[in-house]
Amino acid sequence: MGGWAQRVRERAAGLGFSLAGITPALPSPQLEAYLRWIEAGYHGTMGYMARPDRVLRRRDLTAILPGARSLIVVGLDYHTALPPEILADPARGRISGYAWGADYHDIMIPRLQALADWLRAETRAEIACRVYVDTGAILERSHGMQAGLGFTGKNTMLIHPHRGSYFFLGEIITTLAFDDYDEPYPTPEQGGIGCGRCTRCLTACPTQAFPAPRLLDARRCISYLTIEHRGVIPEELRPLLGNWVYGCDVCQEVCPFNRFAVEAAERAFLPASIDRAAPPLVDLLALTEETFIQRFAGSPILRIGRDRLVRNACVAAGNWRGAEAAPLLQRLLSDESALVREHAAWALARAT
């Protein structure tokens, strides 16, 4: 359908999205690299990523939506800045910037649904649409590059050359075909901007989670260890986590392109207080199931549950070695969760 790509971009902007592009619903050019990544075991305990049904969907988007013809990819800025001395305070647990405010799923999904509803109404076509915000089996960063939204950095992030990488991605798979798709972001050989010889993200990673440029070993990634990993954090990696208790931003913080990062226009992504971005570790160590839910209702942090967050806080407390944490760690030695007890014992041994 000719002429609709620009109208879709304009409507997406009207709904508050920072970026929008449209690409044919074809397999990702990085699919084979992804399959090699799985084969190497770099996905760690995220077994769902290797499930045959998930691999099939990444191979063929029509397995998600029969008759899929196009993929609309949008971005939404979430960046905000806080005093670095607050974030680096070892007595505070540091949280990745994307989780300082409201859960992005709750913001983006209704807007994507509104965009899909608008598209059906405006085209008056019998089309189907499927909305995703990082929950579907889609290699969204690669498709974002195909939709012209940026290039893949050496830290594996999708980077827009004029606004960095602090933006969420969302997609609409649709059976509607367009005549005016966006061009893929050009490679450096084609005149596009890339990382060049910069390796700041690779050398800055506290756990050295990048075996090579654009290759992440999730098993060593702080974001994986504090969010996706459900079990015991390897003891040799714990001292390298510093005060991170949910996610990690190091490879983005050092990226030169993020000097162009745009302040989030969506106020819901901004922290209500300093303690939302960097809560005192003593507060996290004292969390019960009830107080955890009360404190993090409406936050993406809620999905990892109280036990994993307290596990992470124990590791951060062990790295802090503050005397104030010792009584709380002592109490956690009797916690109902074996996961919490194990990490509390490690932290207490370092704090005393």
PARO-729600 format. One record per residue (C-alpha): chain; residue number from 0; x, y, z; residue in three letters. Coordinates in nm, 3 decimals, decimal comma, padded with zeros to 5 digits. Layout:
<rs>
+----+-----+---------+---------+---------+-----+
: ch :   i :    east :   north :      up :  aa :
+----+-----+---------+---------+---------+-----+
:  A : NUM :       X :       Y :       Z : ALA :
...
+----+-----+---------+---------+---------+-----+
</rs>
This chain:
<rs>
+----+-----+---------+---------+---------+-----+
: ch :   i :    east :   north :      up :  aa :
+----+-----+---------+---------+---------+-----+
:  A :   0 :  00,000 :  00,000 :  00,000 : MET :
:  A :   1 :  00,173 :  00,311 : -00,127 : GLY :
:  A :   2 :  00,223 :  00,631 :  00,073 : GLY :
:  A :   3 :  00,133 :  00,479 :  00,408 : TRP :
:  A :   4 :  00,476 :  00,450 :  00,565 : ALA :
:  A :   5 :  00,502 :  00,824 :  00,624 : GLN :
:  A :   6 :  00,150 :  00,838 :  00,764 : ARG :
:  A :   7 :  00,234 :  00,554 :  01,003 : VAL :
:  A :   8 :  00,547 :  00,736 :  01,118 : ARG :
:  A :   9 :  00,346 :  01,055 :  01,174 : GLU :
:  A :  10 :  00,076 :  00,872 :  01,366 : ARG :
:  A :  11 :  00,340 :  00,695 :  01,576 : ALA :
:  A :  12 :  00,493 :  01,032 :  01,661 : ALA :
:  A :  13 :  00,148 :  01,161 :  01,753 : GLY :
:  A :  14 :  00,114 :  00,872 :  01,997 : LEU :
:  A :  15 :  00,441 :  00,972 :  02,162 : GLY :
:  A :  16 :  00,688 :  00,733 :  02,002 : PHE :
:  A :  17 :  01,034 :  00,872 :  01,937 : SER :
:  A :  18 :  01,116 :  00,656 :  01,635 : LEU :
:  A :  19 :  00,924 :  00,450 :  01,380 : ALA :
:  A :  20 :  01,015 :  00,250 :  01,073 : GLY :
:  A :  21 :  00,860 : -00,020 :  00,857 : ILE :
:  A :  22 :  01,029 : -00,325 :  00,708 : THR :
:  A :  23 :  00,907 : -00,638 :  00,526 : PRO :
:  A :  24 :  00,826 : -00,931 :  00,756 : ALA :
:  A :  25 :  01,130 : -01,130 :  00,651 : LEU :
:  A :  26 :  01,372 : -01,333 :  00,864 : PRO :
:  A :  27 :  01,632 : -01,129 :  01,045 : SER :
:  A :  28 :  01,968 : -01,100 :  00,866 : PRO :
:  A :  29 :  02,122 : -01,188 :  01,203 : GLN :
:  A :  30 :  01,924 : -01,510 :  01,243 : LEU :
:  A :  31 :  02,215 : -01,743 :  01,175 : GLU :
:  A :  32 :  02,435 : -01,550 :  01,418 : ALA :
:  A :  33 :  02,161 : -01,587 :  01,678 : TYR :
:  A :  34 :  02,144 : -01,963 :  01,622 : LEU :
:  A :  35 :  02,522 : -01,989 :  01,661 : ARG :
:  A :  36 :  02,489 : -01,788 :  01,985 : TRP :
:  A :  37 :  02,235 : -02,039 :  02,117 : ILE :
:  A :  38 :  02,449 : -02,333 :  02,009 : GLU :
:  A :  39 :  02,745 : -02,188 :  02,200 : ALA :
:  A :  40 :  02,534 : -02,174 :  02,517 : GLY :
:  A :  41 :  02,569 : -01,798 :  02,557 : TYR :
:  A :  42 :  02,201 : -01,775 :  02,652 : HIS :
:  A :  43 :  02,274 : -01,936 :  02,987 : GLY :
:  A :  44 :  01,968 : -02,057 :  03,175 : THR :
:  A :  45 :  01,725 : -01,878 :  02,942 : MET :
:  A :  46 :  01,619 : -02,212 :  02,794 : GLY :
:  A :  47 :  01,307 : -02,064 :  02,638 : TYR :
:  A :  48 :  01,527 : -01,886 :  02,383 : MET :
:  A :  49 :  01,632 : -02,221 :  02,235 : ALA :
:  A :  50 :  01,287 : -02,381 :  02,230 : ARG :
:  A :  51 :  01,202 : -02,513 :  01,881 : PRO :
:  A :  52 :  00,878 : -02,312 :  01,867 : ASP :
:  A :  53 :  01,066 : -01,989 :  01,952 : ARG :
:  A :  54 :  01,333 : -02,061 :  01,692 : VAL :
:  A :  55 :  01,061 : -02,129 :  01,434 : LEU :
:  A :  56 :  00,899 : -01,792 :  01,503 : ARG :
:  A :  57 :  01,231 : -01,615 :  01,461 : ARG :
:  A :  58 :  01,284 : -01,798 :  01,133 : ARG :
:  A :  59 :  00,939 : -01,715 :  01,000 : ASP :
:  A :  60 :  00,718 : -01,435 :  01,133 : LEU :
:  A :  61 :  00,416 : -01,599 :  00,969 : THR :
:  A :  62 :  00,444 : -01,861 :  01,243 : ALA :
:  A :  63 :  00,341 : -01,578 :  01,478 : ILE :
:  A :  64 :  00,086 : -01,416 :  01,249 : LEU :
:  A :  65 : -00,028 : -01,612 :  00,942 : PRO :
:  A :  66 :  00,002 : -01,396 :  00,632 : GLY :
:  A :  67 :  00,241 : -01,147 :  00,796 : ALA :
:  A :  68 :  00,372 : -00,903 :  00,536 : ARG :
:  A :  69 :  00,518 : -00,612 :  00,733 : SER :
:  A :  70 :  00,679 : -00,522 :  01,061 : LEU :
:  A :  71 :  00,635 : -00,175 :  01,213 : ILE :
:  A :  72 :  00,913 : -00,104 :  01,464 : VAL :
:  A :  73 :  00,889 :  00,187 :  01,708 : VAL :
:  A :  74 :  01,120 :  00,334 :  01,970 : GLY :
:  A :  75 :  01,042 :  00,530 :  02,285 : LEU :
:  A :  76 :  01,308 :  00,728 :  02,475 : ASP :
:  A :  77 :  01,348 :  00,658 :  02,847 : TYR :
:  A :  78 :  01,671 :  00,837 :  02,937 : HIS :
:  A :  79 :  01,702 :  01,064 :  03,237 : THR :
:  A :  80 :  02,003 :  01,167 :  03,442 : ALA :
:  A :  81 :  02,072 :  01,160 :  03,815 : LEU :
:  A :  82 :  02,381 :  01,263 :  04,012 : PRO :
:  A :  83 :  02,650 :  00,998 :  03,950 : PRO :
:  A :  84 :  02,769 :  01,013 :  04,310 : GLU :
:  A :  85 :  02,425 :  00,897 :  04,425 : ILE :
:  A :  86 :  02,423 :  00,606 :  04,182 : LEU :
:  A :  87 :  02,777 :  00,503 :  04,273 : ALA :
:  A :  88 :  02,713 :  00,509 :  04,649 : ASP :
:  A :  89 :  02,797 :  00,152 :  04,761 : PRO :
:  A :  90 :  02,534 :  00,178 :  05,036 : ALA :
:  A :  91 :  02,267 :  00,203 :  04,767 : ARG :
:  A :  92 :  02,150 : -00,064 :  04,527 : GLY :
:  A :  93 :  02,174 :  00,056 :  04,172 : ARG :
:  A :  94 :  01,890 : -00,002 :  03,925 : ILE :
:  A :  95 :  01,915 :  00,019 :  03,546 : SER :
:  A :  96 :  01,774 :  00,347 :  03,415 : GLY :
:  A :  97 :  01,498 :  00,181 :  03,215 : TYR :
:  A :  98 :  01,338 :  00,060 :  03,539 : ALA :
:  A :  99 :  01,341 :  00,386 :  03,735 : TRP :
:  A : 100 :  00,980 :  00,463 :  03,656 : GLY :
:  A : 101 :  00,670 :  00,285 :  03,529 : ALA :
:  A : 102 :  00,676 : -00,052 :  03,357 : ASP :
:  A : 103 :  00,737 :  00,025 :  02,990 : TYR :
:  A : 104 :  00,505 : -00,256 :  02,883 : HIS :
:  A : 105 :  00,216 : -00,069 :  03,044 : ASP :
:  A : 106 :  00,306 :  00,246 :  02,850 : ILE :
:  A : 107 :  00,395 :  00,102 :  02,511 : MET :
:  A : 108 :  00,144 : -00,179 :  02,456 : ILE :
:  A : 109 : -00,168 :  00,042 :  02,467 : PRO :
:  A : 110 : -00,003 :  00,289 :  02,228 : ARG :
:  A : 111 :  00,096 :  00,015 :  01,988 : LEU :
:  A : 112 : -00,257 : -00,122 :  02,004 : GLN :
:  A : 113 : -00,390 :  00,226 :  01,931 : ALA :
:  A : 114 : -00,157 :  00,249 :  01,630 : LEU :
:  A : 115 : -00,278 : -00,089 :  01,504 : ALA :
:  A : 116 : -00,643 :  00,013 :  01,551 : ASP :
:  A : 117 : -00,578 :  00,339 :  01,364 : TRP :
:  A : 118 : -00,411 :  00,149 :  01,078 : LEU :
:  A : 119 : -00,708 : -00,084 :  01,039 : ARG :
:  A : 120 : -00,956 :  00,205 :  01,050 : ALA :
:  A : 121 : -00,766 :  00,430 :  00,812 : GLU :
:  A : 122 : -00,685 :  00,167 :  00,549 : THR :
:  A : 123 : -01,033 :  00,016 :  00,573 : ARG :
:  A : 124 : -00,863 : -00,312 :  00,498 : ALA :
:  A : 125 : -00,926 : -00,653 :  00,646 : GLU :
:  A : 126 : -00,586 : -00,679 :  00,807 : ILE :
:  A : 127 : -00,457 : -00,857 :  01,114 : ALA :
:  A : 128 : -00,207 : -00,710 :  01,358 : CYS :
:  A : 129 : -00,004 : -00,850 :  01,646 : ARG :
:  A : 130 :  00,160 : -00,623 :  01,903 : VAL :
:  A : 131 :  00,482 : -00,704 :  02,088 : TYR :
:  A : 132 :  00,704 : -00,532 :  02,343 : VAL :
:  A : 133 :  01,003 : -00,765 :  02,402 : ASP :
:  A : 134 :  00,779 : -01,058 :  02,492 : THR :
:  A : 135 :  00,763 : -01,226 :  02,151 : GLY :
:  A : 136 :  01,014 : -01,440 :  01,966 : ALA :
:  A : 137 :  01,140 : -01,151 :  01,754 : ILE :
:  A : 138 :  01,498 : -01,038 :  01,701 : LEU :
:  A : 139 :  01,377 : -00,683 :  01,749 : GLU :
:  A : 140 :  01,710 : -00,501 :  01,740 : ARG :
:  A : 141 :  01,796 : -00,660 :  01,408 : SER :
:  A : 142 :  01,452 : -00,578 :  01,268 : HIS :
:  A : 143 :  01,494 : -00,225 :  01,403 : GLY :
:  A : 144 :  01,811 : -00,193 :  01,198 : MET :
:  A : 145 :  01,625 : -00,323 :  00,892 : GLN :
:  A : 146 :  01,359 : -00,056 :  00,956 : ALA :
:  A : 147 :  01,628 :  00,214 :  00,952 : GLY :
:  A : 148 :  01,629 :  00,295 :  01,324 : LEU :
:  A : 149 :  02,002 :  00,255 :  01,376 : GLY :
:  A : 150 :  02,295 :  00,015 :  01,376 : PHE :
:  A : 151 :  02,404 : -00,270 :  01,602 : THR :
:  A : 152 :  02,680 : -00,154 :  01,832 : GLY :
:  A : 153 :  02,966 : -00,362 :  01,964 : LYS :
:  A : 154 :  02,768 : -00,388 :  02,289 : ASN :
:  A : 155 :  02,485 : -00,554 :  02,086 : THR :
:  A : 156 :  02,255 : -00,255 :  02,146 : MET :
:  A : 157 :  02,059 : -00,086 :  01,868 : LEU :
:  A : 158 :  02,216 :  00,260 :  01,844 : ILE :
:  A : 159 :  02,059 :  00,558 :  01,670 : HIS :
:  A : 160 :  02,344 :  00,786 :  01,554 : PRO :
:  A : 161 :  02,168 :  01,102 :  01,674 : HIS :
:  A : 162 :  02,000 :  00,980 :  01,996 : ARG :
:  A : 163 :  02,204 :  00,689 :  02,127 : GLY :
:  A : 164 :  02,056 :  00,366 :  02,263 : SER :
:  A : 165 :  01,837 :  00,466 :  02,557 : TYR :
:  A : 166 :  01,506 :  00,376 :  02,397 : PHE :
:  A : 167 :  01,259 :  00,089 :  02,423 : PHE :
:  A : 168 :  01,154 : -00,106 :  02,116 : LEU :
:  A : 169 :  00,809 : -00,230 :  02,023 : GLY :
:  A : 170 :  00,663 : -00,396 :  01,715 : GLU :
:  A : 171 :  00,344 : -00,446 :  01,519 : ILE :
:  A : 172 :  00,339 : -00,746 :  01,289 : ILE :
:  A : 173 :  00,070 : -00,694 :  01,027 : THR :
:  A : 174 : -00,068 : -00,863 :  00,720 : THR :
:  A : 175 : -00,075 : -00,524 :  00,544 : LEU :
:  A : 176 :  00,183 : -00,483 :  00,267 : ALA :
:  A : 177 :  00,345 : -00,145 :  00,198 : PHE :
:  A : 178 :  00,498 : -00,012 : -00,124 : ASP :
:  A : 179 :  00,727 :  00,233 :  00,055 : ASP :
:  A : 180 :  00,925 :  00,045 :  00,317 : TYR :
:  A : 181 :  01,208 :  00,215 :  00,502 : ASP :
:  A : 182 :  01,559 :  00,136 :  00,388 : GLU :
:  A : 183 :  01,780 : -00,064 :  00,625 : PRO :
:  A : 184 :  02,030 :  00,146 :  00,814 : TYR :
:  A : 185 :  02,341 :  00,158 :  00,591 : PRO :
:  A : 186 :  02,660 : -00,019 :  00,692 : THR :
:  A : 187 :  02,980 :  00,187 :  00,722 : PRO :
:  A : 188 :  03,078 :  00,051 :  00,380 : GLU :
:  A : 189 :  02,753 :  00,200 :  00,247 : GLN :
:  A : 190 :  02,815 :  00,536 :  00,412 : GLY :
:  A : 191 :  02,644 :  00,472 :  00,746 : GLY :
:  A : 192 :  02,782 :  00,555 :  01,089 : ILE :
:  A : 193 :  02,910 :  00,276 :  01,311 : GLY :
:  A : 194 :  03,132 :  00,211 :  01,611 : CYS :
:  A : 195 :  03,451 :  00,242 :  01,413 : GLY :
:  A : 196 :  03,753 :  00,151 :  01,623 : ARG :
:  A : 197 :  03,585 :  00,240 :  01,953 : CYS :
:  A : 198 :  03,588 : -00,042 :  02,210 : THR :
:  A : 199 :  03,484 :  00,149 :  02,523 : ARG :
:  A : 200 :  03,187 : -00,078 :  02,593 : CYS :
:  A : 201 :  03,395 : -00,393 :  02,561 : LEU :
:  A : 202 :  03,668 : -00,280 :  02,799 : THR :
:  A : 203 :  03,432 : -00,112 :  03,050 : ALA :
:  A : 204 :  03,217 : -00,421 :  03,115 : CYS :
:  A : 205 :  03,285 : -00,517 :  03,479 : PRO :
:  A : 206 :  03,247 : -00,889 :  03,412 : THR :
:  A : 207 :  03,404 : -00,895 :  03,065 : GLN :
:  A : 208 :  03,084 : -01,034 :  02,916 : ALA :
:  A : 209 :  03,181 : -00,962 :  02,553 : PHE :
:  A : 210 :  03,402 : -01,238 :  02,405 : PRO :
:  A : 211 :  03,409 : -01,036 :  02,082 : ALA :
:  A : 212 :  03,243 : -00,725 :  01,938 : PRO :
:  A : 213 :  02,866 : -00,773 :  01,901 : ARG :
:  A : 214 :  02,882 : -01,100 :  02,091 : LEU :
:  A : 215 :  02,743 : -01,114 :  02,446 : LEU :
:  A : 216 :  02,796 : -01,403 :  02,683 : ASP :
:  A : 217 :  02,481 : -01,363 :  02,890 : ALA :
:  A : 218 :  02,621 : -01,593 :  03,157 : ARG :
:  A : 219 :  02,861 : -01,314 :  03,258 : ARG :
:  A : 220 :  02,626 : -01,018 :  03,195 : CYS :
:  A : 221 :  02,515 : -00,829 :  03,507 : ILE :
:  A : 222 :  02,171 : -00,766 :  03,359 : SER :
:  A : 223 :  02,124 : -01,139 :  03,301 : TYR :
:  A : 224 :  02,261 : -01,234 :  03,642 : LEU :
:  A : 225 :  02,039 : -00,989 :  03,833 : THR :
:  A : 226 :  01,720 : -01,024 :  03,625 : ILE :
:  A : 227 :  01,694 : -01,334 :  03,407 : GLU :
:  A : 228 :  01,898 : -01,580 :  03,610 : HIS :
:  A : 229 :  01,681 : -01,750 :  03,872 : ARG :
:  A : 230 :  01,947 : -01,942 :  04,057 : GLY :
:  A : 231 :  02,270 : -01,889 :  04,246 : VAL :
:  A : 232 :  02,499 : -01,615 :  04,114 : ILE :
:  A : 233 :  02,845 : -01,766 :  04,056 : PRO :
:  A : 234 :  03,064 : -01,676 :  04,351 : GLU :
:  A : 235 :  03,353 : -01,561 :  04,138 : GLU :
:  A : 236 :  03,132 : -01,305 :  03,965 : LEU :
:  A : 237 :  02,971 : -01,157 :  04,275 : ARG :
:  A : 238 :  03,250 : -00,908 :  04,359 : PRO :
:  A : 239 :  03,227 : -00,777 :  04,002 : LEU :
:  A : 240 :  02,860 : -00,682 :  04,035 : LEU :
:  A : 241 :  02,936 : -00,381 :  04,253 : GLY :
:  A : 242 :  02,612 : -00,227 :  04,375 : ASN :
:  A : 243 :  02,395 : -00,329 :  04,078 : TRP :
:  A : 244 :  02,075 : -00,495 :  04,202 : VAL :
:  A : 245 :  01,863 : -00,481 :  03,886 : TYR :
:  A : 246 :  02,022 : -00,465 :  03,543 : GLY :
:  A : 247 :  02,331 : -00,274 :  03,434 : CYS :
:  A : 248 :  02,396 :  00,034 :  03,219 : ASP :
:  A : 249 :  02,776 :  00,035 :  03,198 : VAL :
:  A : 250 :  02,811 : -00,053 :  02,830 : CYS :
:  A : 251 :  02,562 :  00,222 :  02,742 : GLN :
:  A : 252 :  02,704 :  00,482 :  02,980 : GLU :
:  A : 253 :  03,045 :  00,472 :  02,815 : VAL :
:  A : 254 :  02,909 :  00,474 :  02,458 : CYS :
:  A : 255 :  02,998 :  00,804 :  02,284 : PRO :
:  A : 256 :  02,668 :  00,806 :  02,097 : PHE :
:  A : 257 :  02,477 :  00,839 :  02,423 : ASN :
:  A : 258 :  02,602 :  01,195 :  02,461 : ARG :
:  A : 259 :  02,319 :  01,260 :  02,214 : PHE :
:  A : 260 :  02,063 :  01,075 :  02,428 : ALA :
:  A : 261 :  01,728 :  01,254 :  02,438 : VAL :
:  A : 262 :  01,561 :  01,319 :  02,773 : GLU :
:  A : 263 :  01,247 :  01,109 :  02,812 : ALA :
:  A : 264 :  00,933 :  01,302 :  02,724 : ALA :
:  A : 265 :  00,724 :  01,035 :  02,893 : GLU :
:  A : 266 :  00,716 :  01,151 :  03,255 : ARG :
:  A : 267 :  00,611 :  00,807 :  03,377 : ALA :
:  A : 268 :  00,964 :  00,682 :  03,306 : PHE :
:  A : 269 :  01,120 :  00,931 :  03,546 : LEU :
:  A : 270 :  01,189 :  00,818 :  03,905 : PRO :
:  A : 271 :  00,955 :  00,951 :  04,172 : ALA :
:  A : 272 :  01,257 :  00,989 :  04,401 : SER :
:  A : 273 :  01,627 :  00,912 :  04,426 : ILE :
:  A : 274 :  01,538 :  00,600 :  04,624 : ASP :
:  A : 275 :  01,349 :  00,461 :  04,323 : ARG :
:  A : 276 :  01,667 :  00,471 :  04,113 : ALA :
:  A : 277 :  01,912 :  00,379 :  04,388 : ALA :
:  A : 278 :  01,735 :  00,245 :  04,698 : PRO :
:  A : 279 :  01,933 :  00,206 :  05,021 : PRO :
:  A : 280 :  02,053 : -00,152 :  05,052 : LEU :
:  A : 281 :  01,924 : -00,172 :  05,409 : VAL :
:  A : 282 :  01,574 : -00,110 :  05,272 : ASP :
:  A : 283 :  01,607 : -00,388 :  05,014 : LEU :
:  A : 284 :  01,749 : -00,636 :  05,265 : LEU :
:  A : 285 :  01,447 : -00,575 :  05,488 : ALA :
:  A : 286 :  01,189 : -00,644 :  05,217 : LEU :
:  A : 287 :  00,914 : -00,896 :  05,284 : THR :
:  A : 288 :  00,692 : -01,035 :  05,012 : GLU :
:  A : 289 :  00,425 : -00,780 :  05,105 : GLU :
:  A : 290 :  00,652 : -00,477 :  05,122 : THR :
:  A : 291 :  00,825 : -00,579 :  04,797 : PHE :
:  A : 292 :  00,492 : -00,577 :  04,612 : ILE :
:  A : 293 :  00,391 : -00,248 :  04,771 : GLN :
:  A : 294 :  00,719 : -00,079 :  04,686 : ARG :
:  A : 295 :  00,756 : -00,199 :  04,328 : PHE :
:  A : 296 :  00,395 : -00,214 :  04,208 : ALA :
:  A : 297 :  00,382 : -00,083 :  03,851 : GLY :
:  A : 298 :  00,758 : -00,128 :  03,805 : SER :
:  A : 299 :  00,932 : -00,379 :  03,576 : PRO :
:  A : 300 :  01,126 : -00,485 :  03,887 : ILE :
:  A : 301 :  00,812 : -00,659 :  04,011 : LEU :
:  A : 302 :  00,858 : -00,943 :  03,764 : ARG :
:  A : 303 :  01,175 : -01,084 :  03,924 : ILE :
:  A : 304 :  01,006 : -01,128 :  04,261 : GLY :
:  A : 305 :  01,119 : -01,049 :  04,613 : ARG :
:  A : 306 :  01,366 : -01,337 :  04,653 : ASP :
:  A : 307 :  01,578 : -01,252 :  04,351 : ARG :
:  A : 308 :  01,589 : -00,883 :  04,436 : LEU :
:  A : 309 :  01,695 : -00,959 :  04,793 : VAL :
:  A : 310 :  01,952 : -01,208 :  04,654 : ARG :
:  A : 311 :  02,095 : -00,925 :  04,446 : ASN :
:  A : 312 :  02,088 : -00,687 :  04,743 : ALA :
:  A : 313 :  02,285 : -00,940 :  04,947 : CYS :
:  A : 314 :  02,557 : -00,947 :  04,682 : VAL :
:  A : 315 :  02,567 : -00,566 :  04,673 : ALA :
:  A : 316 :  02,583 : -00,560 :  05,055 : ALA :
:  A : 317 :  02,874 : -00,802 :  05,046 : GLY :
:  A : 318 :  03,055 : -00,566 :  04,811 : ASN :
:  A : 319 :  02,966 : -00,266 :  05,028 : TRP :
:  A : 320 :  03,077 : -00,433 :  05,354 : ARG :
:  A : 321 :  02,885 : -00,178 :  05,556 : GLY :
:  A : 322 :  02,832 : -00,256 :  05,923 : ALA :
:  A : 323 :  02,469 : -00,139 :  05,898 : GLU :
:  A : 324 :  02,389 : -00,437 :  05,674 : ALA :
:  A : 325 :  02,519 : -00,703 :  05,912 : ALA :
:  A : 326 :  02,210 : -00,735 :  06,137 : PRO :
:  A : 327 :  01,983 : -00,761 :  05,833 : LEU :
:  A : 328 :  02,207 : -01,019 :  05,669 : LEU :
:  A : 329 :  02,212 : -01,214 :  05,994 : GLN :
:  A : 330 :  01,833 : -01,220 :  05,995 : ARG :
:  A : 331 :  01,828 : -01,338 :  05,632 : LEU :
:  A : 332 :  02,027 : -01,648 :  05,728 : LEU :
:  A : 333 :  01,688 : -01,779 :  05,847 : SER :
:  A : 334 :  01,493 : -01,662 :  05,543 : ASP :
:  A : 335 :  01,241 : -01,902 :  05,390 : GLU :
:  A : 336 :  01,426 : -01,879 :  05,058 : SER :
:  A : 337 :  01,735 : -02,098 :  05,025 : ALA :
:  A : 338 :  01,850 : -01,865 :  04,748 : LEU :
:  A : 339 :  01,844 : -01,567 :  04,985 : VAL :
:  A : 340 :  02,009 : -01,762 :  05,268 : ARG :
:  A : 341 :  02,302 : -01,867 :  05,051 : GLU :
:  A : 342 :  02,380 : -01,514 :  04,931 : HIS :
:  A : 343 :  02,323 : -01,365 :  05,276 : ALA :
:  A : 344 :  02,584 : -01,599 :  05,421 : ALA :
:  A : 345 :  02,836 : -01,497 :  05,155 : TRP :
:  A : 346 :  02,770 : -01,128 :  05,215 : ALA :
:  A : 347 :  02,787 : -01,164 :  05,592 : LEU :
:  A : 348 :  03,124 : -01,337 :  05,568 : ALA :
:  A : 349 :  03,257 : -01,039 :  05,373 : ARG :
:  A : 350 :  03,098 : -00,779 :  05,601 : ALA :
:  A : 351 :  03,239 : -00,916 :  05,926 : THR :
+----+-----+---------+---------+---------+-----+
</rs>
